[in-house]
Amino acid sequence: MLELKNAFKNKFTNVLFDEPMKKHTTFKIGGNADVFVIPRNSQEIIDSIKLCEEFEAPFYIIGNGSNLLVGDGGINGVVIQIFKNMGSIRVNGNIIKAESGALLSSVSKRAIDEGLTGLEFASGIPGTVGGGVCMNAGAYGGEMKDIISKVVVLKNGKISELSNEESEFEYRNSRILKNGMIVLEAEMVLQKGNFDEIKEKTYEFNRLRSEKQPLEFPSAGSAFKRPEGYFAGKLIMDSGLRGYSVGGASVSEKHCGFIVNKGGATAKDVITLIEDVKRIVNDKFGVTLEPEIRFVGKF
């Protein structure tokens, strides 16, 4: 491990060691990562991965850490954070090109400023473009697949371009995620619209989000995927689990589809809570809930 750390120290300026992952997730939970590197461009991502392969070290790609639970034992290996250093947003007419580290909320704001409609749904999503594309993020009837035209990805050291169709978007999934591709940039095609109407629609979505979601507590967003024919939050609520807690982790009283960190929650608390919720909902309704949260590290 010392040799790996020295190799990264000699190669990169934006690198941290034994970095607490709770500083890099919206859940505010997680042990330390051995190496935490923040690439400035695509080549530095490629170079980071090459070093990992050379030392046979596992690596993990993250953005804003908004859909992530890191284990209490931390992460053995390398975390590659594609975030603010790769967050450029460019507009040409009704086309927006954004690097994968750009926040979806920032891209949505830029669309508003340009009088473009179609991205209002993403205004309150805390994740990055890269994560949003991978999991086909969506809200209030809109999804990334509705606006994506092209995605630039990295796979096995090679950069290529996928069309919307080639990306094979599904509900909270994509070919990109399934095949372990790394998003570098996304091209989105929007429509010209009325500035006041776009702003009002965005305001309304954010009002609903603030009213219905527990934004006052750290969380990883929706804890469970929507089961076919059901709503996860309602199943959890109808199972009598509103406010159900394990340690510092709790089913939100505001929206039962969220698990929140009420203070000092550990990854073990969250995992135990998730398993309890899955078991109780399955016993009561015969529905198996599938977590939407990504789990990384030693639990």
C-alpha positions as CSV (number, residue, x, y, z in Angstrom):
1,M,0.0,0.0,0.0
2,L,2.9,2.4,0.8
3,E,4.2,1.9,-2.8
4,L,0.8,2.6,-4.2
5,K,0.5,5.8,-2.2
6,N,4.0,6.9,-3.2
7,A,3.2,6.3,-6.9
8,F,0.1,8.5,-6.6
9,K,1.9,11.1,-4.6
10,N,4.6,11.3,-7.3
11,K,2.1,11.4,-10.2
12,F,-0.7,13.7,-9.1
13,T,-1.1,17.0,-7.3
14,N,-4.8,16.5,-6.3
15,V,-4.5,13.4,-4.1
16,L,-5.3,12.7,-0.5
17,F,-4.4,9.7,1.7
18,D,-6.5,8.0,4.4
19,E,-9.3,10.4,3.5
20,P,-12.5,10.2,5.5
21,M,-15.3,9.3,3.1
22,K,-17.9,10.9,5.3
23,K,-16.6,14.2,3.9
24,H,-17.5,13.1,0.4
25,T,-21.0,11.6,0.7
26,T,-24.3,13.2,1.2
27,F,-25.0,10.6,3.9
28,K,-22.0,11.9,5.9
29,I,-21.1,8.3,6.7
30,G,-18.1,6.2,5.9
31,G,-14.6,5.2,6.9
32,N,-11.3,6.2,5.3
33,A,-10.2,5.6,1.7
34,D,-6.5,4.6,1.3
35,V,-6.1,6.9,-1.7
36,F,-8.5,9.7,-2.9
37,V,-7.6,11.3,-6.2
38,I,-9.3,14.1,-7.9
39,P,-8.5,14.1,-11.7
40,R,-8.5,17.3,-13.6
41,N,-9.2,15.7,-17.0
42,S,-9.8,12.5,-18.9
43,Q,-6.1,11.7,-19.2
44,E,-5.6,11.9,-15.4
45,I,-8.5,9.4,-15.0
46,I,-6.8,7.1,-17.5
47,D,-3.5,7.5,-15.6
48,S,-5.2,6.8,-12.3
49,I,-6.7,3.6,-13.5
50,K,-3.4,2.5,-15.1
51,L,-1.6,2.9,-11.7
52,C,-4.4,0.9,-10.0
53,E,-3.9,-1.9,-12.5
54,E,-0.1,-1.8,-12.2
55,F,-0.4,-2.2,-8.4
56,E,-3.5,-4.5,-8.7
57,A,-5.4,-2.1,-6.5
58,P,-9.2,-1.9,-6.7
59,F,-10.6,1.5,-7.7
60,Y,-14.0,3.2,-7.4
61,I,-15.5,6.0,-9.3
62,I,-17.6,8.6,-7.4
63,G,-19.1,12.0,-8.1
64,N,-20.8,14.0,-5.4
65,G,-21.4,10.8,-3.4
66,S,-25.1,11.5,-3.4
67,N,-26.3,7.9,-3.9
68,L,-23.6,6.2,-1.9
69,L,-23.1,4.4,1.4
70,V,-19.5,3.8,2.3
71,G,-18.7,1.0,4.9
72,D,-17.4,1.9,8.3
73,G,-14.2,0.0,7.5
74,G,-13.5,2.4,4.7
75,I,-12.2,1.6,1.2
76,N,-9.2,-0.5,0.5
77,G,-7.8,0.9,-2.7
78,V,-8.3,4.1,-4.7
79,V,-11.3,6.4,-4.9
80,I,-11.4,8.5,-8.1
81,Q,-13.6,11.5,-7.7
82,I,-14.9,13.0,-10.9
83,F,-16.4,16.2,-9.6
84,K,-15.7,19.9,-9.7
85,N,-12.4,19.7,-11.5
86,M,-14.3,18.2,-14.5
87,G,-17.5,20.3,-14.3
88,S,-17.6,22.5,-17.4
89,I,-20.9,23.3,-19.0
90,R,-21.1,24.5,-22.6
91,V,-24.2,25.7,-24.5
92,N,-24.7,26.0,-28.2
93,G,-28.2,26.9,-29.2
94,N,-30.5,24.3,-27.7
95,I,-27.6,21.8,-27.0
96,I,-25.8,21.6,-23.7
97,K,-22.6,19.7,-23.3
98,A,-21.5,19.0,-19.7
99,E,-18.6,17.2,-18.3
100,S,-19.4,14.3,-16.0
101,G,-18.4,16.2,-12.8
102,A,-20.9,19.0,-13.3
103,L,-23.8,19.0,-10.8
104,L,-27.2,18.3,-12.4
105,S,-28.5,21.2,-10.5
106,S,-25.9,23.5,-12.1
107,V,-26.7,22.3,-15.5
108,S,-30.4,22.8,-14.9
109,K,-29.7,26.3,-13.7
110,R,-27.7,27.0,-16.8
111,A,-30.6,25.7,-19.0
112,I,-32.9,28.1,-17.2
113,D,-30.6,31.0,-17.8
114,E,-30.5,30.1,-21.5
115,G,-34.3,29.8,-21.8
116,L,-34.1,26.0,-22.4
117,T,-36.8,23.6,-21.2
118,G,-36.6,19.9,-20.5
119,L,-34.2,19.7,-17.6
120,E,-36.4,21.3,-14.9
121,F,-36.8,17.9,-13.2
122,A,-33.1,17.8,-12.4
123,S,-32.9,21.1,-10.6
124,G,-33.0,19.5,-7.1
125,I,-31.1,16.3,-7.8
126,P,-27.8,16.5,-5.8
127,G,-25.8,14.2,-8.1
128,T,-23.5,14.8,-11.0
129,V,-24.0,14.4,-14.7
130,G,-21.9,11.3,-14.7
131,G,-23.9,9.6,-12.0
132,G,-27.2,10.9,-13.4
133,V,-26.4,9.4,-16.8
134,C,-25.3,6.0,-15.4
135,M,-28.4,5.5,-13.4
136,N,-30.8,7.4,-15.7
137,A,-31.7,9.7,-12.8
138,G,-35.2,11.2,-12.9
139,A,-37.9,13.0,-10.9
140,Y,-41.3,14.4,-11.5
141,G,-41.9,12.5,-14.8
142,G,-38.6,13.4,-16.4
143,E,-35.5,11.2,-16.8
144,M,-32.0,11.7,-18.3
145,K,-32.9,9.4,-21.2
146,D,-35.5,12.0,-22.4
147,I,-32.8,14.6,-23.2
148,I,-29.5,12.7,-23.7
149,S,-28.3,12.5,-27.3
150,K,-24.7,11.4,-26.9
151,V,-22.5,10.2,-24.0
152,V,-18.7,10.1,-24.1
153,V,-17.4,7.2,-22.1
154,L,-14.2,5.5,-21.0
155,K,-13.8,1.8,-21.1
156,N,-10.6,-0.3,-20.9
157,G,-8.5,2.8,-21.4
158,K,-10.4,3.8,-24.6
159,I,-12.7,6.8,-25.1
160,S,-15.8,6.2,-27.3
161,E,-19.2,7.8,-27.9
162,L,-22.6,6.2,-27.4
163,S,-25.9,7.4,-28.8
164,N,-29.0,7.5,-26.6
165,E,-30.1,4.1,-28.1
166,E,-26.7,2.6,-27.6
167,S,-26.7,3.7,-23.9
168,E,-29.7,1.3,-23.4
169,F,-31.3,3.4,-20.6
170,E,-33.7,1.6,-18.2
171,Y,-35.4,2.6,-15.0
172,R,-32.4,3.7,-12.8
173,N,-30.0,1.7,-14.9
174,S,-28.2,1.8,-18.3
175,R,-25.7,-0.2,-20.4
176,I,-23.1,2.3,-19.1
177,L,-23.7,1.3,-15.5
178,K,-24.0,-2.4,-16.3
179,N,-20.7,-2.5,-18.2
180,G,-18.7,-0.4,-15.8
181,M,-18.1,2.4,-18.3
182,I,-17.0,5.8,-16.9
183,V,-18.9,8.8,-18.2
184,L,-16.7,11.7,-19.3
185,E,-19.3,14.0,-20.9
186,A,-22.9,14.1,-21.9
187,E,-24.7,16.0,-24.7
188,M,-28.3,17.0,-24.0
189,V,-30.8,18.3,-26.5
190,L,-33.3,20.7,-24.9
191,Q,-36.0,22.9,-26.4
192,K,-36.4,26.7,-26.5
193,G,-39.1,27.8,-24.0
194,N,-40.6,30.7,-22.2
195,F,-38.2,31.9,-19.5
196,D,-40.9,32.7,-17.0
197,E,-42.7,29.4,-17.5
198,I,-39.4,27.4,-17.2
199,K,-38.6,29.3,-14.0
200,E,-42.0,28.7,-12.5
201,K,-41.9,25.0,-13.3
202,T,-38.5,24.7,-11.7
203,Y,-39.7,26.6,-8.6
204,E,-42.7,24.3,-8.3
205,F,-40.6,21.1,-8.5
206,N,-38.2,22.5,-5.9
207,R,-41.2,23.5,-3.7
208,L,-42.6,20.0,-3.8
209,R,-39.1,18.5,-3.1
210,S,-38.7,20.7,-0.1
211,E,-42.2,20.0,1.1
212,K,-42.0,16.2,0.7
213,Q,-38.4,15.2,1.1
214,P,-36.3,15.3,4.3
215,L,-33.7,17.7,3.0
216,E,-32.9,18.8,6.5
217,F,-31.1,15.5,7.2
218,P,-28.1,13.8,5.5
219,S,-29.3,11.0,3.2
220,A,-28.5,9.2,0.0
221,G,-31.8,10.1,-1.6
222,S,-34.4,7.5,-2.3
223,A,-33.3,4.4,-0.5
224,F,-35.2,1.9,-2.6
225,K,-36.1,1.5,-6.3
226,R,-39.8,1.7,-7.1
227,P,-41.2,-1.9,-7.2
228,E,-43.4,-2.5,-10.3
229,G,-47.0,-1.6,-9.4
230,Y,-46.1,-0.1,-6.1
231,F,-44.4,2.9,-4.4
232,A,-41.6,1.9,-2.0
233,G,-42.4,4.8,0.4
234,K,-46.0,3.9,0.7
235,L,-45.2,0.2,1.3
236,I,-42.8,1.2,4.1
237,M,-45.3,3.6,5.6
238,D,-48.2,1.0,5.5
239,S,-45.9,-1.4,7.2
240,G,-45.8,0.9,10.2
241,L,-42.2,1.8,9.7
242,R,-42.4,5.6,9.7
243,G,-39.7,6.9,12.0
244,Y,-38.3,3.3,12.6
245,S,-34.7,3.7,13.7
246,V,-31.5,1.7,14.2
247,G,-28.9,3.7,16.0
248,G,-28.6,7.1,14.2
249,A,-30.3,5.9,11.0
250,S,-34.0,6.3,10.6
251,V,-36.8,5.9,8.1
252,S,-37.8,9.5,7.4
253,E,-41.0,10.6,9.1
254,K,-41.5,13.1,6.2
255,H,-41.0,10.6,3.4
256,C,-40.7,6.9,4.2
257,G,-38.8,6.2,1.0
258,F,-35.8,7.9,2.5
259,I,-33.4,6.7,5.2
260,V,-31.8,9.6,7.0
261,N,-28.8,10.2,9.2
262,K,-30.2,11.8,12.3
263,G,-26.7,12.2,13.9
264,G,-23.8,9.8,14.3
265,A,-25.3,7.0,12.1
266,T,-22.9,4.3,11.0
267,A,-23.0,2.3,7.8
268,K,-23.9,-0.7,10.0
269,D,-26.9,1.2,11.3
270,V,-28.1,1.9,7.8
271,I,-27.5,-1.7,6.5
272,T,-29.4,-3.2,9.5
273,L,-32.2,-0.7,9.0
274,I,-32.4,-1.6,5.2
275,E,-32.5,-5.3,6.0
276,D,-35.2,-4.8,8.6
277,V,-37.4,-2.7,6.2
278,K,-37.0,-5.3,3.4
279,R,-37.9,-8.1,5.7
280,I,-41.0,-6.4,7.3
281,V,-42.3,-5.2,3.9
282,N,-41.9,-8.6,2.4
283,D,-43.6,-10.3,5.3
284,K,-46.6,-7.9,5.1
285,F,-47.0,-7.4,1.4
286,G,-44.9,-10.1,-0.4
287,V,-42.9,-7.4,-2.2
288,T,-39.1,-7.5,-2.2
289,L,-37.6,-4.0,-2.1
290,E,-34.4,-3.4,-4.0
291,P,-32.0,-0.7,-2.6
292,E,-31.3,2.2,-4.9
293,I,-28.2,3.1,-2.8
294,R,-24.8,2.0,-4.0
295,F,-22.7,0.2,-1.4
296,V,-18.9,0.6,-1.4
297,G,-16.2,-0.5,1.0
298,K,-15.9,-2.7,4.0
299,F,-19.1,-3.2,6.0
